[in-house]
């Protein structure tokens, strides 16, 4: 078994479409290897395959389908649906594996493949390494005989099943009558289901980002471009704005003034609401190292604990299961509410916030800012070749930054799991100091990256 993951990153396999590793050949090979690994027992084995709205989905979906059929698995195709819908359907259909073809918040040129186990949970690092090791071997002698080949069929009511499941997470007896809501679906996987859920619950719905053409996913809209949502809320005089990303597993909100509400504030609101109603389990929530210190202090004031993990909603979900907690997420908007879903679900998280608004009958601006965040600055430094982080100069710069912030703040530096980027974050009570620290760190890392490229 390979000890390093060359294909799989923090969220499956991802890259530029039709360029290694996001090629039809890789998808075929992945289908064969994952199909063989998850063929356990004598029953007919099944895999559920969904996708977002990228043009390259038309290339990857049939390649994966051929791979799974060749491994002897039946394939259920559901078309464009949110990532959490694929996790849900994998469990509901008693499937052996679930697959989502999506690069989430990335532009249309990229695509990705995420895998779910029979319980609808993202695969562990160990299982991904096992699949990758299989992909590097000769599988021809292990593929299905002609009589044991799988079949493919489309599940026509897949969208309706997810719509009903999402609506069921909204408290019975409550409705959204009288609320005008802008929903920005990023021209992505939720472009049909998300507006339908809100409308069926009684809201007046203003739908934007709902005209996918294969190229416009996440372009100038969605949770990675929230200024568009904020402007739409003001223009339409809405009570709330909801921005999803390309596969709808993350969400950001905007209040009635068009002011952005990030994932940390959403976590704080849900944690406080669920704790008050006795629904919060484990005495706290799970978030990542990126979450603001203000969230941690707020939770402590509520008698709740914040457990931090490395970045990636999969790691948040794993810690939630280990600690028995049912609320977790990321500042970027991934929200995992394990009472309802096994992975991030932006729409379901938004419905929990809407439930609080309806119950309290107060404007979003008064409800959705639970704490004052500490000034936080995040910058990215792109590099080529080897990581620039291990050099002596960079390590000295990190030590100097930590010394400047002292006990009033923190520095976090990490490599992206999906792109050749170093992400530099600092936060403290002194905003000017934070900006200075981040600027100095980025300069040191950029210089080290240039030196490494020149040396190569």
VENJOCOR-V998983 format. One record per residue. PSI is psi in whole degrees, -180 to 180 (* if undefined). D_FIRST is the distance of its C-alpha to the first C-alpha in Angstrom with 2 decimals. Layout:
psi->PSI d_first->D_FIRST
psi->PSI d_first->D_FIRST
This chain:
psi->136 d_first->0.00
psi->138 d_first->3.79
psi->-15 d_first->6.33
psi->142 d_first->9.03
psi->110 d_first->10.21
psi->-31 d_first->12.26
psi->-48 d_first->13.65
psi->133 d_first->14.06
psi->-150 d_first->16.75
psi->-16 d_first->18.79
psi->63 d_first->20.04
psi->-154 d_first->17.78
psi->137 d_first->17.87
psi->147 d_first->21.18
psi->-175 d_first->23.15
psi->132 d_first->26.30
psi->139 d_first->27.04
psi->16 d_first->26.87
psi->138 d_first->25.06
psi->134 d_first->21.35
psi->0 d_first->19.31
psi->63 d_first->22.02
psi->163 d_first->23.04
psi->-35 d_first->23.83
psi->-45 d_first->21.36
psi->-42 d_first->18.42
psi->-42 d_first->19.95
psi->-47 d_first->20.33
psi->-40 d_first->16.75
psi->-43 d_first->15.68
psi->-42 d_first->18.26
psi->-49 d_first->17.09
psi->-48 d_first->13.40
psi->-37 d_first->14.54
psi->-43 d_first->17.41
psi->-41 d_first->15.59
psi->-35 d_first->13.32
psi->12 d_first->16.58
psi->99 d_first->18.78
psi->113 d_first->19.57
psi->-179 d_first->22.98
psi->0 d_first->25.92
psi->166 d_first->27.35
psi->124 d_first->27.56
psi->147 d_first->24.61
psi->143 d_first->25.45
psi->139 d_first->24.06
psi->129 d_first->26.40
psi->122 d_first->26.37
psi->175 d_first->28.56
psi->169 d_first->29.21
psi->-153 d_first->31.52
psi->15 d_first->34.28
psi->146 d_first->32.76
psi->-40 d_first->33.80
psi->-12 d_first->30.26
psi->-31 d_first->29.56
psi->-22 d_first->31.54
psi->-44 d_first->29.03
psi->-35 d_first->25.76
psi->-51 d_first->27.08
psi->-29 d_first->27.94
psi->-45 d_first->24.75
psi->-43 d_first->22.65
psi->-46 d_first->25.24
psi->-40 d_first->24.97
psi->-46 d_first->21.20
psi->-41 d_first->21.58
psi->-41 d_first->24.65
psi->-26 d_first->22.96
psi->0 d_first->20.35
psi->12 d_first->23.43
psi->140 d_first->23.72
psi->144 d_first->27.10
psi->128 d_first->27.32
psi->116 d_first->29.77
psi->132 d_first->30.81
psi->-5 d_first->32.66
psi->-161 d_first->33.30
psi->115 d_first->33.83
psi->155 d_first->33.34
psi->153 d_first->32.13
psi->-46 d_first->28.54
psi->-26 d_first->29.82
psi->-35 d_first->31.50
psi->-41 d_first->28.26
psi->-43 d_first->26.87
psi->-48 d_first->30.26
psi->-31 d_first->30.42
psi->-43 d_first->26.95
psi->-47 d_first->28.31
psi->-39 d_first->31.80
psi->5 d_first->30.89
psi->39 d_first->28.53
psi->161 d_first->25.84
psi->-16 d_first->22.24
psi->148 d_first->21.03
psi->146 d_first->22.85
psi->131 d_first->22.52
psi->124 d_first->24.66
psi->104 d_first->25.23
psi->147 d_first->26.60
psi->25 d_first->26.45
psi->-113 d_first->28.52
psi->0 d_first->31.06
psi->163 d_first->30.23
psi->170 d_first->32.82
psi->-26 d_first->32.93
psi->-26 d_first->31.38
psi->159 d_first->27.96
psi->172 d_first->25.99
psi->169 d_first->22.82
psi->121 d_first->20.85
psi->141 d_first->20.34
psi->142 d_first->18.86
psi->142 d_first->20.40
psi->179 d_first->19.64
psi->-21 d_first->22.58
psi->2 d_first->24.23
psi->17 d_first->24.42
psi->146 d_first->22.12
psi->146 d_first->19.67
psi->150 d_first->16.03
psi->163 d_first->14.34
psi->-42 d_first->11.94
psi->-42 d_first->9.30
psi->-39 d_first->10.24
psi->-40 d_first->10.37
psi->-36 d_first->6.83
psi->-43 d_first->6.21
psi->-44 d_first->9.13
psi->-38 d_first->8.32
psi->-41 d_first->5.46
psi->-39 d_first->8.35
psi->-24 d_first->10.84
psi->5 d_first->9.93
psi->171 d_first->10.76
psi->111 d_first->14.33
psi->-4 d_first->15.20
psi->-38 d_first->18.91
psi->-8 d_first->19.30
psi->-8 d_first->17.81
psi->165 d_first->20.02
psi->144 d_first->23.18
psi->160 d_first->26.34
psi->-40 d_first->29.39
psi->-18 d_first->30.82
psi->7 d_first->27.67
psi->149 d_first->27.19
psi->178 d_first->27.37
psi->161 d_first->30.28
psi->140 d_first->30.84
psi->152 d_first->33.62
psi->136 d_first->34.85
psi->105 d_first->35.66
psi->-31 d_first->39.06
psi->23 d_first->39.72
psi->-44 d_first->36.41
psi->-43 d_first->38.20
psi->-36 d_first->40.87
psi->-43 d_first->38.47
psi->-40 d_first->36.97
psi->-46 d_first->40.48
psi->-39 d_first->41.67
psi->-41 d_first->38.70
psi->-44 d_first->39.24
psi->-34 d_first->42.98
psi->-16 d_first->42.47
psi->-14 d_first->40.99
psi->132 d_first->44.37
psi->134 d_first->46.80
psi->142 d_first->49.21
psi->-14 d_first->52.75
psi->149 d_first->51.83
psi->168 d_first->52.19
psi->18 d_first->51.91
psi->136 d_first->55.48
psi->-9 d_first->57.19
psi->131 d_first->54.07
psi->124 d_first->53.42
psi->129 d_first->49.74
psi->127 d_first->48.17
psi->120 d_first->44.71
psi->111 d_first->42.71
psi->8 d_first->39.87
psi->24 d_first->38.71
psi->34 d_first->39.26
psi->-153 d_first->35.93
psi->-23 d_first->34.53
psi->14 d_first->37.17
psi->-24 d_first->40.19
psi->-43 d_first->41.65
psi->-39 d_first->40.53
psi->-50 d_first->41.16
psi->-34 d_first->44.85
psi->-44 d_first->45.46
psi->-48 d_first->44.30
psi->-41 d_first->46.58
psi->-43 d_first->49.50
psi->-21 d_first->49.29
psi->0 d_first->49.43
psi->-3 d_first->52.67
psi->154 d_first->51.90
psi->118 d_first->53.57
psi->128 d_first->50.60
psi->109 d_first->50.47
psi->126 d_first->47.42
psi->161 d_first->46.10
psi->39 d_first->42.98
psi->27 d_first->43.20
psi->67 d_first->43.73
psi->141 d_first->40.38
psi->13 d_first->40.70
psi->-19 d_first->37.10
psi->-19 d_first->37.66
psi->9 d_first->39.12
psi->130 d_first->36.39
psi->5 d_first->36.56
psi->108 d_first->39.19
psi->18 d_first->41.86
psi->-178 d_first->41.25
psi->-176 d_first->38.92
psi->-16 d_first->37.49
psi->-9 d_first->36.51
psi->63 d_first->40.15
psi->-14 d_first->42.07
psi->-34 d_first->45.36
psi->-47 d_first->45.95
psi->-47 d_first->45.73
psi->-42 d_first->47.99
psi->-38 d_first->50.58
psi->-37 d_first->50.50
psi->-46 d_first->51.16
psi->-45 d_first->54.22
psi->-38 d_first->55.45
psi->0 d_first->55.40
psi->41 d_first->56.59
psi->161 d_first->53.64
psi->-23 d_first->52.96
psi->149 d_first->49.21
psi->142 d_first->46.61
psi->123 d_first->43.02
psi->120 d_first->40.48
psi->168 d_first->37.16
psi->-171 d_first->34.41
psi->-33 d_first->33.10
psi->9 d_first->31.09
psi->27 d_first->33.36
psi->1 d_first->30.89
psi->159 d_first->32.85
psi->142 d_first->36.59
psi->156 d_first->39.26
psi->163 d_first->42.92
psi->137 d_first->46.34
psi->-176 d_first->49.50
psi->-16 d_first->52.90
psi->2 d_first->53.66
psi->20 d_first->50.56
psi->134 d_first->48.90
psi->142 d_first->45.11
psi->116 d_first->43.36
psi->-179 d_first->39.75
psi->-33 d_first->36.93
psi->-42 d_first->37.96
psi->-37 d_first->41.44
psi->-44 d_first->40.18
psi->-44 d_first->38.06
psi->-43 d_first->41.13
psi->-47 d_first->43.39
psi->-41 d_first->41.23
psi->-47 d_first->40.55
psi->-43 d_first->44.28
psi->-47 d_first->45.30
psi->-34 d_first->42.90
psi->-41 d_first->43.74
psi->-31 d_first->47.43
psi->3 d_first->47.04
psi->14 d_first->44.90
psi->-15 d_first->41.84
psi->126 d_first->39.61
psi->150 d_first->37.24
psi->1 d_first->35.74
psi->21 d_first->38.45
psi->-161 d_first->36.93
psi->171 d_first->34.42
psi->133 d_first->31.05
psi->-177 d_first->30.89
psi->177 d_first->28.94
psi->-14 d_first->29.82
psi->-18 d_first->31.74
psi->145 d_first->34.35
psi->145 d_first->37.81
psi->-28 d_first->39.27
psi->-36 d_first->42.17
psi->-44 d_first->40.09
psi->-43 d_first->39.10
psi->-40 d_first->42.76
psi->-48 d_first->43.96
psi->-41 d_first->41.73
psi->-39 d_first->42.84
psi->-24 d_first->46.42
psi->3 d_first->45.72
psi->24 d_first->44.33
psi->157 d_first->40.76
psi->145 d_first->37.58
psi->119 d_first->35.08
psi->128 d_first->31.42
psi->144 d_first->29.51
psi->174 d_first->25.84
psi->165 d_first->23.98
psi->138 d_first->24.86
psi->124 d_first->23.49
psi->-23 d_first->24.94
psi->-40 d_first->21.69
psi->-33 d_first->21.86
psi->-46 d_first->25.53
psi->-41 d_first->24.95
psi->-42 d_first->22.48
psi->-36 d_first->25.12
psi->-45 d_first->27.84
psi->-38 d_first->26.31
psi->-33 d_first->25.80
psi->-6 d_first->29.41
psi->20 d_first->31.12
psi->153 d_first->32.45
psi->8 d_first->33.38
psi->129 d_first->34.01
psi->164 d_first->31.64
psi->-171 d_first->31.22
psi->154 d_first->31.27
psi->-31 d_first->34.20
psi->-12 d_first->33.25
psi->-5 d_first->34.12
psi->124 d_first->31.08
psi->120 d_first->32.68
psi->115 d_first->30.93
psi->96 d_first->33.50
psi->-10 d_first->31.68
psi->-24 d_first->34.96
psi->-29 d_first->34.75
psi->157 d_first->31.27
psi->-9 d_first->27.59
psi->176 d_first->27.11
psi->137 d_first->29.52
psi->102 d_first->32.72
psi->-40 d_first->35.32
psi->-45 d_first->38.10
psi->-39 d_first->37.86
psi->-42 d_first->37.91
psi->-37 d_first->40.97
psi->-33 d_first->42.66
psi->-37 d_first->42.37
psi->-43 d_first->44.11
psi->-35 d_first->46.72
psi->-40 d_first->47.41
psi->-42 d_first->48.37
psi->-44 d_first->50.61
psi->-44 d_first->52.36
psi->-40 d_first->52.88
psi->-17 d_first->54.24
psi->44 d_first->56.24
psi->155 d_first->55.73
psi->154 d_first->54.63
psi->-36 d_first->51.00
psi->-25 d_first->52.01
psi->-19 d_first->53.31
psi->-34 d_first->50.42
psi->8 d_first->47.22
psi->89 d_first->47.48
psi->-25 d_first->46.75
psi->161 d_first->46.39
psi->115 d_first->47.14
psi->148 d_first->43.93
psi->147 d_first->43.82
psi->130 d_first->43.96
psi->132 d_first->40.45
psi->131 d_first->39.53
psi->127 d_first->36.24
psi->154 d_first->35.73
psi->141 d_first->32.97
psi->117 d_first->32.53
psi->145 d_first->30.77
psi->162 d_first->29.11
psi->143 d_first->27.66
psi->-144 d_first->25.08
psi->155 d_first->23.75
psi->136 d_first->24.40
psi->3 d_first->27.98
psi->-21 d_first->27.54
psi->-6 d_first->26.83
psi->154 d_first->30.08
psi->-40 d_first->32.91
psi->-44 d_first->35.38
psi->-43 d_first->33.28
psi->-37 d_first->32.53
psi->-37 d_first->36.27
psi->-38 d_first->37.12
psi->-45 d_first->34.94
psi->-40 d_first->36.65
psi->-39 d_first->40.03
psi->-44 d_first->39.38
psi->-37 d_first->38.42
psi->-38 d_first->41.54
psi->-39 d_first->43.74
psi->-31 d_first->42.61
psi->-143 d_first->42.76
psi->-3 d_first->42.59
psi->-4 d_first->43.94
psi->-167 d_first->40.86
psi->159 d_first->37.27
psi->138 d_first->35.05
psi->122 d_first->31.59
psi->129 d_first->29.61
psi->155 d_first->26.18
psi->142 d_first->24.27
psi->145 d_first->24.10
psi->-5 d_first->20.82
psi->-14 d_first->22.18
psi->159 d_first->24.49
psi->69 d_first->25.09
psi->146 d_first->27.45
psi->126 d_first->28.25
psi->125 d_first->30.00
psi->121 d_first->32.83
psi->140 d_first->34.62
psi->150 d_first->37.46
psi->147 d_first->39.93
psi->175 d_first->43.06
psi->-24 d_first->46.60
psi->106 d_first->47.98
psi->-41 d_first->47.06
psi->-40 d_first->48.36
psi->-41 d_first->46.39
psi->-46 d_first->43.15
psi->-42 d_first->43.85
psi->-44 d_first->44.61
psi->-46 d_first->41.45
psi->-41 d_first->39.19
psi->-45 d_first->41.14
psi->-42 d_first->40.78
psi->-45 d_first->37.03
psi->-40 d_first->36.48
psi->-43 d_first->38.70
psi->-41 d_first->36.84
psi->-41 d_first->33.41
psi->-43 d_first->34.91
psi->-44 d_first->36.50
psi->-38 d_first->33.31
psi->-40 d_first->31.49
psi->-40 d_first->34.40
psi->-42 d_first->34.36
psi->-42 d_first->30.66
psi->-43 d_first->31.33
psi->-40 d_first->34.48
psi->-34 d_first->32.79
psi->* d_first->30.15
